[in-house]
Amino acid sequence: MVPRIFFYLLLSILIISLAPASQAQNVVSNYTFEEGMQKIAKEHKLLMVVMDAEEGGSSINDFTSKALSDPIVSDINKVVILIRPALGSPDWDSISKRYLTTPVQSFGTLFFNPRGVLVHRYDAVNEHGSAYVEQANLAYVDIDLPTAQDQFDSLSKMHFSNLAAVDKLFNTRTNAGESTDDLIEPFIENTLVDSFDTYPFYYVLAKMAPPIGTRADSIFRSGKNMDSNWYKIPSRERIDINRRIIKKTMSFAVSKKDFSLATRLAIYASSIVTNPSKFRVQKEQYRIMTDYFYKIHDTVSYLETASIFVNDYYMLLSVDSLKNVYIKSEKDRREKEGKVTVFVKGASPGNMSYYGEFDLIASILNHHAWEFYVATKDTVYLRMALAWSKRSLEFNQSPYAMDTYAQLLYVNGDRDGAISAEKAALEEYKKQNLNSKIPKIEKVLENMKNNLDVVNVE
């Protein structure tokens, strides 16, 4: 069997040989996005947009820089016009705002066809030029792909009877970060229920992530071959589908203030936790219900539920014990690779073994501490929030958490401690160049000194 990488390299040679001839030019052009779109319309090519400048600078990522200098990439301009917007430029801001909207998608390479359709995306960084050639040629297959609206209109005329066309429209919408929710009902209404016993139909429905409690969800979970079909889907994709089901169902429950649906969601979310235990299952149930009460603005229920959620599942965590677990795991892994691990104090990106987890824990503690501060004047809850805020700083001393801690000290009667803590927060904001937030922090500090109310100062 021919290895996949060689197959794609052969495919790339074939497509490039069939693509329109082009004068030799630099791999990366200086066109703006609009100029690039005009250019590909004339030359019938794709616009390849590299969006992976290093955070805090305008230099291209070293991996991509190496890849784009690879000789194998030299002919890529026969199928694409390649641009790389500068960090902070209008193109960078508009493209990242629309297409790179989550932490998972903080960088990437996007491919647009002459109709303006985002036909393919590569949400990764690679130092090998062959990877980008491969991605360009995967995208080139859809150079004539119609717009999502044209695809939808065509599918409507054929009553959603073409499974491949439904899947293509789903992918087109997903690539562009657009909702696919309006595809679910016409898809199941125009498809025989027995069809979902087969993997191809089941898989497309699964990708649509039907919310709990809907007719589509009932079909999704009642097929004869549900279990075998579900586990044919790659595990990473199953995780993403479950994440989207939870997110959609929560939106439904909140919009209808449906406590029963929220409870069903809590049970479902807790049933799919990794390495389930009584602790993990109950923690997930409290997480869902806390989020639900918070989002429907049921303050009394939120305060009660969040108190249990944070106190029982986060305040009992040992910072040192968790750190040792993550450090040992990382140290063992790196030693096997012949590397030395160096750790710095605190939840710093230098501590990749536990930075992400510590940052998440700190964010949860800080979020609920702040919400308690805003939501209530009850001294019991405010003292509880202060303890949460103080613990969050043990996991990660972000300027936002430092500000929360200072304001909670203030409202709990420790004015001198609050002023000192807010000065430290202000210094951290300046250190991290968070300039838009500085005037607000300065106003908070001024109000503290003048013994005035400080919450939500604008």
C-alpha positions as CSV (number, residue, x, y, z in Angstrom):
1,M,0.0,0.0,0.0
2,V,1.3,3.5,-0.9
3,P,1.8,5.6,2.3
4,R,-0.7,8.5,2.5
5,I,1.9,11.2,2.4
6,F,3.3,9.9,-0.9
7,F,-0.3,9.6,-2.3
8,Y,-0.9,13.3,-1.5
9,L,2.5,14.3,-3.0
10,L,1.6,12.5,-6.2
11,L,-1.9,14.2,-6.1
12,S,-0.2,17.6,-5.6
13,I,2.0,17.1,-8.7
14,L,-1.1,16.1,-10.8
15,I,-3.2,19.0,-9.7
16,I,-0.4,21.5,-10.1
17,S,0.3,20.2,-13.6
18,L,-3.4,20.7,-14.5
19,A,-3.7,24.1,-12.8
20,P,-3.4,27.3,-14.8
21,A,0.1,28.3,-15.7
22,S,1.6,31.1,-13.7
23,Q,4.7,33.2,-13.7
24,A,7.2,32.4,-11.0
25,Q,6.7,34.6,-8.0
26,N,7.4,34.6,-4.3
27,V,5.5,32.0,-2.3
28,V,4.0,34.7,0.0
29,S,2.5,37.7,-1.8
30,N,2.0,41.2,-0.5
31,Y,-1.7,41.4,-1.5
32,T,-4.4,42.4,0.9
33,F,-7.2,40.0,1.4
34,E,-9.5,42.0,-1.0
35,E,-6.7,42.2,-3.6
36,G,-6.1,38.5,-3.2
37,M,-9.7,37.7,-3.8
38,Q,-9.8,39.8,-6.9
39,K,-6.6,38.1,-8.1
40,I,-7.9,34.5,-7.7
41,A,-11.2,35.4,-9.4
42,K,-9.1,36.3,-12.5
43,E,-6.7,33.4,-12.3
44,H,-9.1,30.7,-11.0
45,K,-7.0,29.9,-8.0
46,L,-7.5,29.6,-4.3
47,L,-6.6,32.3,-1.7
48,M,-4.4,30.7,0.9
49,V,-4.3,32.8,4.1
50,V,-1.7,32.0,6.7
51,M,-2.8,33.2,10.1
52,D,-0.2,32.2,12.7
53,A,2.0,35.2,13.7
54,E,3.6,34.6,17.0
55,E,1.7,36.2,19.9
56,G,3.3,39.5,20.9
57,G,5.1,40.0,17.7
58,S,4.6,40.3,13.9
59,S,7.1,37.7,12.8
60,I,5.8,34.6,11.1
61,N,5.8,31.4,13.2
62,D,9.2,29.7,12.9
63,F,7.6,26.4,11.9
64,T,5.6,27.9,9.1
65,S,8.6,30.1,8.0
66,K,10.6,26.9,7.7
67,A,7.9,25.2,5.8
68,L,7.3,28.0,3.3
69,S,11.0,28.1,2.5
70,D,11.0,24.4,1.6
71,P,11.7,23.9,-2.1
72,I,8.7,21.6,-2.4
73,V,6.4,24.7,-1.8
74,S,7.9,26.7,-4.7
75,D,5.2,25.7,-7.2
76,I,2.3,26.2,-4.8
77,N,1.4,29.5,-6.5
78,K,0.2,27.5,-9.5
79,V,-2.9,26.7,-7.4
80,V,-3.0,29.4,-4.8
81,I,-2.3,33.1,-4.1
82,L,-0.7,32.9,-0.6
83,I,-1.0,35.9,1.7
84,R,0.1,36.3,5.3
85,P,-1.6,39.3,7.1
86,A,0.6,41.1,9.6
87,L,-0.4,40.8,13.2
88,G,-2.7,43.7,14.1
89,S,-3.4,44.7,10.5
90,P,-7.1,45.3,9.3
91,D,-7.0,41.9,7.5
92,W,-5.6,40.1,10.6
93,D,-8.2,41.6,12.8
94,S,-11.2,41.0,10.5
95,I,-10.2,37.4,9.6
96,S,-9.2,36.3,13.1
97,K,-12.5,37.8,14.5
98,R,-14.6,35.8,12.1
99,Y,-12.7,32.6,11.6
100,L,-10.4,32.1,14.6
101,T,-12.9,32.7,17.4
102,T,-11.9,30.0,19.9
103,P,-8.7,29.1,21.8
104,V,-8.5,25.9,19.8
105,Q,-8.5,28.0,16.6
106,S,-6.1,30.7,17.6
107,F,-4.1,30.2,14.4
108,G,-4.5,28.4,11.1
109,T,-4.3,28.4,7.4
110,L,-7.5,29.2,5.5
111,F,-8.4,28.5,1.9
112,F,-11.0,30.5,0.0
113,N,-12.3,29.8,-3.5
114,P,-13.2,32.5,-6.1
115,R,-16.8,32.6,-4.9
116,G,-15.6,33.6,-1.4
117,V,-16.3,30.2,0.2
118,L,-13.9,29.0,2.9
119,V,-13.5,25.6,1.4
120,H,-10.8,24.2,3.8
121,R,-8.9,25.1,6.9
122,Y,-5.7,23.7,8.5
123,D,-5.8,24.4,12.2
124,A,-2.2,23.4,12.9
125,V,1.4,24.4,12.4
126,N,3.9,22.3,10.6
127,E,7.6,22.7,9.7
128,H,7.4,20.6,6.6
129,G,6.4,22.2,3.3
130,S,4.8,19.0,2.1
131,A,2.1,19.5,4.7
132,Y,1.0,22.8,3.2
133,V,1.2,21.5,-0.3
134,E,-1.0,18.6,0.8
135,Q,-3.5,21.0,2.4
136,A,-3.6,23.3,-0.7
137,N,-4.4,20.4,-2.9
138,L,-7.1,19.0,-0.6
139,A,-8.7,22.5,-0.8
140,Y,-8.3,22.7,-4.6
141,V,-10.8,19.9,-5.0
142,D,-13.5,22.5,-4.0
143,I,-12.3,25.4,-6.1
144,D,-15.7,25.6,-7.7
145,L,-17.8,24.9,-4.6
146,P,-21.0,27.0,-4.5
147,T,-21.8,29.3,-1.6
148,A,-23.5,27.8,1.4
149,Q,-26.8,29.5,0.4
150,D,-26.6,28.1,-3.1
151,Q,-25.9,24.7,-1.7
152,F,-28.9,25.0,0.7
153,D,-31.2,26.1,-2.1
154,S,-30.1,23.2,-4.2
155,L,-30.6,20.7,-1.4
156,S,-34.1,22.1,-0.6
157,K,-35.1,21.5,-4.2
158,M,-34.0,17.8,-4.0
159,H,-35.6,17.5,-0.5
160,F,-32.3,16.9,1.2
161,S,-32.1,13.5,-0.5
162,N,-28.4,13.7,-1.3
163,L,-26.3,12.6,1.7
164,A,-23.0,13.7,0.2
165,A,-24.5,17.2,-0.5
166,V,-25.8,17.5,3.0
167,D,-22.4,16.6,4.4
168,K,-20.7,19.1,2.1
169,L,-23.0,21.9,3.2
170,F,-22.4,21.0,6.8
171,N,-18.7,21.2,6.3
172,T,-19.0,24.5,4.4
173,R,-21.0,26.1,7.2
174,T,-18.6,24.6,9.9
175,N,-15.5,25.8,8.1
176,A,-16.9,29.3,8.1
177,G,-18.0,29.2,11.7
178,E,-21.7,29.4,10.8
179,S,-24.6,27.6,12.4
180,T,-25.7,24.3,11.1
181,D,-28.8,24.0,13.3
182,D,-31.2,24.7,10.5
183,L,-30.0,21.6,8.6
184,I,-31.1,19.1,11.3
185,E,-34.9,19.1,10.9
186,P,-35.1,19.1,7.0
187,F,-32.4,16.3,7.0
188,I,-34.3,14.0,9.4
189,E,-37.8,14.9,7.9
190,N,-36.7,13.8,4.4
191,T,-34.7,10.7,5.4
192,L,-36.1,7.3,6.2
193,V,-35.6,6.6,9.9
194,D,-34.1,3.2,9.1
195,S,-31.3,5.0,7.2
196,F,-29.8,6.2,10.4
197,D,-29.1,2.5,11.3
198,T,-26.3,2.8,8.7
199,Y,-23.1,4.5,9.6
200,P,-22.9,7.1,6.8
201,F,-26.3,8.6,7.7
202,Y,-25.7,8.2,11.5
203,Y,-22.3,9.9,11.2
204,V,-23.7,13.0,9.4
205,L,-26.5,13.3,12.1
206,A,-23.9,12.9,14.8
207,K,-21.8,15.7,13.4
208,M,-24.9,17.9,13.6
209,A,-24.9,17.4,17.4
210,P,-28.6,17.1,17.9
211,P,-29.7,18.8,21.3
212,I,-31.1,16.6,24.0
213,G,-34.9,16.4,24.0
214,T,-35.4,17.0,20.3
215,R,-36.8,14.5,17.7
216,A,-33.3,14.4,16.1
217,D,-31.8,13.4,19.5
218,S,-34.4,10.6,19.8
219,I,-33.5,9.2,16.4
220,F,-29.8,9.6,17.1
221,R,-30.0,7.5,20.3
222,S,-32.5,4.8,19.3
223,G,-30.9,3.3,16.2
224,K,-30.3,-0.5,16.1
225,N,-26.6,0.0,15.6
226,M,-26.1,3.1,17.7
227,D,-23.3,1.8,19.9
228,S,-21.2,0.3,17.0
229,N,-21.8,3.4,14.8
230,W,-20.9,5.8,17.6
231,Y,-17.6,4.1,18.4
232,K,-16.6,4.1,14.7
233,I,-16.3,7.9,15.0
234,P,-12.8,9.0,16.0
235,S,-12.6,9.7,19.8
236,R,-11.5,13.3,19.4
237,E,-14.5,13.9,17.2
238,R,-16.8,12.2,19.6
239,I,-15.6,14.5,22.4
240,D,-16.3,17.6,20.2
241,I,-19.8,16.3,19.3
242,N,-20.6,15.8,23.0
243,R,-19.3,19.3,23.8
244,R,-21.5,20.8,21.1
245,I,-24.6,18.8,22.3
246,I,-24.1,20.1,25.8
247,K,-23.6,23.7,24.6
248,K,-26.7,23.6,22.4
249,T,-28.9,21.9,25.0
250,M,-27.8,24.4,27.6
251,S,-28.9,27.2,25.2
252,F,-32.3,25.6,24.8
253,A,-32.8,25.1,28.5
254,V,-31.8,28.7,29.3
255,S,-33.9,30.2,26.5
256,K,-37.0,28.3,27.8
257,K,-36.0,28.4,31.5
258,D,-36.6,24.7,31.4
259,F,-35.3,23.2,34.7
260,S,-36.3,19.7,33.6
261,L,-34.2,19.9,30.5
262,A,-31.3,21.4,32.4
263,T,-31.5,18.4,34.9
264,R,-31.5,16.0,31.9
265,L,-28.5,17.7,30.6
266,A,-26.7,17.5,33.9
267,I,-27.3,13.7,34.0
268,Y,-26.1,13.3,30.4
269,A,-23.0,15.5,30.9
270,S,-22.0,13.5,34.0
271,S,-22.5,10.2,32.2
272,I,-19.8,10.9,29.7
273,V,-17.0,12.2,32.1
274,T,-13.6,10.7,31.6
275,N,-12.6,8.1,34.3
276,P,-16.0,8.4,36.1
277,S,-16.1,8.3,39.8
278,K,-18.8,9.5,42.3
279,F,-16.7,12.7,42.8
280,R,-16.3,13.4,39.1
281,V,-20.0,12.6,38.3
282,Q,-21.4,14.8,41.0
283,K,-18.9,17.6,40.2
284,E,-20.1,17.7,36.5
285,Q,-23.8,17.7,37.6
286,Y,-23.2,20.7,39.9
287,R,-21.2,22.4,37.2
288,I,-24.1,22.2,34.7
289,M,-26.7,23.3,37.2
290,T,-24.6,26.2,38.5
291,D,-24.1,27.4,34.9
292,Y,-27.9,27.0,34.2
293,F,-28.9,29.1,37.3
294,Y,-26.3,31.7,36.5
295,K,-27.5,32.1,32.9
296,I,-31.2,32.4,33.8
297,H,-30.4,34.9,36.5
298,D,-31.9,32.9,39.3
299,T,-29.6,34.5,41.9
300,V,-30.9,32.6,44.9
301,S,-30.4,29.2,43.3
302,Y,-27.1,30.2,41.7
303,L,-25.6,31.3,45.1
304,E,-26.8,28.1,46.7
305,T,-25.6,25.7,44.0
306,A,-22.3,27.5,43.3
307,S,-21.4,27.5,47.0
308,I,-21.6,23.7,46.9
309,F,-19.9,23.4,43.5
310,V,-16.9,25.6,44.4
311,N,-16.4,24.6,48.1
312,D,-16.8,20.8,47.5
313,Y,-14.9,20.5,44.2
314,Y,-12.3,23.2,44.1
315,M,-11.5,24.6,47.5
316,L,-10.5,21.1,48.7
317,L,-7.9,20.8,45.9
318,S,-4.2,20.8,47.1
319,V,-2.1,23.1,45.0
320,D,1.1,21.3,45.9
321,S,-0.3,17.8,45.5
322,L,-1.7,18.7,42.0
323,K,1.5,20.3,41.0
324,N,3.6,17.3,42.0
325,V,1.3,15.0,40.0
326,Y,1.6,17.1,36.8
327,I,5.4,17.7,37.3
328,K,6.1,14.0,37.8
329,S,4.1,13.1,34.7
330,E,5.8,15.7,32.6
331,K,9.3,14.9,34.0
332,D,8.8,11.2,33.3
333,R,7.7,11.9,29.7
334,R,10.5,14.3,28.9
335,E,13.2,12.1,30.5
336,K,12.1,9.3,28.1
337,E,12.8,11.8,25.3
338,G,16.2,12.7,26.7
339,K,15.1,16.2,27.7
340,V,15.5,18.2,31.0
341,T,12.5,19.8,32.5
342,V,12.8,23.2,34.2
343,F,9.9,24.6,36.2
344,V,9.4,28.2,37.3
345,K,7.2,29.3,40.2
346,G,3.4,29.8,39.6
347,A,1.0,29.0,36.7
348,S,3.4,30.2,34.0
349,P,3.4,28.9,30.4
350,G,6.9,27.7,31.3
351,N,5.1,25.0,33.4
352,M,3.4,23.3,30.5
353,S,2.8,20.2,32.7
354,Y,0.2,21.9,34.7
355,Y,-0.3,25.5,33.4
356,G,-3.5,24.8,31.5
357,E,-5.2,23.0,34.4
358,F,-4.1,25.5,37.0
359,D,-5.3,28.4,34.8
360,L,-8.7,26.7,34.4
361,I,-9.0,26.1,38.1
362,A,-8.0,29.7,38.8
363,S,-10.5,31.0,36.2
364,I,-13.4,29.1,37.8
365,L,-12.6,30.3,41.3
366,N,-12.2,33.9,40.1
367,H,-15.3,33.8,38.0
368,H,-17.6,32.7,40.8
369,A,-15.9,34.9,43.4
370,W,-16.5,38.0,41.2
371,E,-20.1,36.9,40.5
372,F,-20.8,36.6,44.2
373,Y,-19.3,40.0,44.7
374,V,-21.7,41.5,42.1
375,A,-24.8,39.5,43.0
376,T,-25.1,39.8,46.8
377,K,-24.3,41.8,49.9
378,D,-24.7,38.8,52.2
379,T,-21.6,38.8,54.4
380,V,-21.5,35.0,54.6
381,Y,-21.4,34.7,50.8
382,L,-18.9,37.6,50.5
383,R,-16.5,36.0,53.0
384,M,-16.8,32.8,51.0
385,A,-16.0,34.6,47.8
386,L,-13.0,36.2,49.3
387,A,-11.7,32.8,50.2
388,W,-12.3,31.6,46.7
389,S,-10.5,34.6,45.3
390,K,-7.5,34.1,47.5
391,R,-7.3,30.4,46.5
392,S,-7.5,31.4,42.8
393,L,-4.3,33.4,43.2
394,E,-2.5,30.3,44.5
395,F,-3.2,28.7,41.1
396,N,-2.6,31.7,38.8
397,Q,-1.9,35.3,39.7
398,S,-3.6,37.0,36.7
399,P,-4.3,40.7,36.9
400,Y,-8.1,40.1,36.7
401,A,-8.0,37.7,39.7
402,M,-5.8,40.2,41.6
403,D,-8.4,42.9,41.0
404,T,-11.2,40.6,42.2
405,Y,-9.2,39.8,45.4
406,A,-8.6,43.5,46.1
407,Q,-12.3,44.4,45.7
408,L,-13.4,41.5,47.9
409,L,-11.0,42.6,50.6
410,Y,-12.5,46.1,50.3
411,V,-16.1,44.9,50.6
412,N,-15.2,42.6,53.5
413,G,-13.8,45.6,55.4
414,D,-10.1,45.4,54.9
415,R,-9.5,48.8,53.2
416,D,-5.8,48.9,53.7
417,G,-5.3,45.4,52.4
418,A,-7.6,46.2,49.4
419,I,-5.6,49.3,48.5
420,S,-2.3,47.4,48.6
421,A,-3.8,44.5,46.6
422,E,-5.3,46.9,44.0
423,K,-1.9,48.7,43.6
424,A,-0.4,45.3,42.8
425,A,-3.1,44.5,40.3
426,L,-2.6,47.8,38.6
427,E,1.1,47.1,38.3
428,E,0.4,43.7,36.7
429,Y,-2.1,45.3,34.2
430,K,0.7,47.7,33.2
431,K,3.3,45.0,33.0
432,Q,1.1,43.0,30.7
433,N,0.2,46.1,28.6
434,L,-3.5,45.7,29.2
435,N,-3.9,49.4,28.6
436,S,-7.7,49.5,27.9
437,K,-8.3,48.2,31.5
438,I,-5.9,50.5,33.3
439,P,-8.2,53.6,33.6
440,K,-10.9,51.4,35.3
441,I,-8.4,50.0,37.8
442,E,-7.1,53.4,38.5
443,K,-10.6,54.6,39.2
444,V,-11.2,51.6,41.5
445,L,-8.1,52.4,43.4
446,E,-9.1,56.1,43.7
447,N,-12.5,55.2,45.1
448,M,-10.9,52.8,47.6
449,K,-8.7,55.6,48.9
450,N,-11.7,57.9,49.2
451,N,-13.8,55.2,50.9
452,L,-16.3,55.1,48.1
453,D,-18.2,52.2,46.4
454,V,-16.0,50.5,43.8
455,V,-18.0,47.6,42.3
456,N,-18.4,47.8,38.5
457,V,-16.7,51.2,38.3
458,E,-16.6,52.4,34.7
